Amino acid sequence: MPKIIYNHADGTHDVVDAPAGTSVMRAAVTGGVAGIVGECGGQAMCATCHVYVRPERLAGLPAVSEDEDEMLDCAAAGRDSERSRLGCQLFAGEAFDEIEVDVPESQS
């Protein structure tokens, strides 16, 4: 089962085993991970699932879509041109078997 590691600014982390096809956002919400909101339910319309993908985990991820790119410009936390992604657009088992992300301090 794919594994998602969520690192928090306070140094703590959560690890969630996610069924294939589950997004980073959905796994966080159902797994009780703090800091990931997902207000739009995964439609890439709110940027409240913004995460920073660890550099060593970027290879093999799908390209940022035009809609995702537009929403990342609206993220509450500063956008990192290399690492910022919407968690709702990254799917376990499709883009990765294990991924590690940093959760911004704020999504609003």
Summary of the structure (lengths in Angstrom):
residues: 108
radius of gyration: 12.1
end to end distance: 31.3
largest distance: 32.5
contacts: 347
relative contact order: 0.29
helix: 19%
strand: 24%
